[in-house]
Amino acid sequence: MLSESMKIVYSDPKTGKSGQMEVKEDADAFFLNRKLGEIIDGAAIGLSGYKFKISGGSDNSGFPMDRSIQGYLKARAMKTVPVSGRRKGIHTRATVRGNTISAETTQINLVVTEYGEKPLEYAEKKKE
């Protein structure tokens, strides 16, 4: 089973807004063994009519998921620093988690691909 503090962060590319929810106990098994890039039905998380693409996530240590690493394992992968800046073209090693959701996954990032009838709820920014 997934950890108790499992969170889902969903984003809407049309509006640019995102929301967050906790995974219910009956839905945690639905996400096990899913891979990055898969399309899932929103009914599993209480958002019927919506379809989501799994775009990323992180594990209980905070390491991000990476498409290039197959499976659940943690690995030290070579990453290229972005093209601009003082360190352009430099390669560094970064610890990443594999592309498959496991029991150690604590956050899953989703992107809306198909919309349902009911509007999504987003976190409101606090005004100080």
Buried (B, 14 or more C-beta within 10 A) or exposed (E): EBBEEBBBBBBBEEEEBBBEBEBEEEBBEBBEEBBBEBEBBBBBBEBEEBBBBBBBBBBBEEBBBBEEBEEBEBBEEEBEEEEEEEEEEEEEEEBBBBBBBBBBBBBBBBBBEEBBEEEBEBEEEEEE
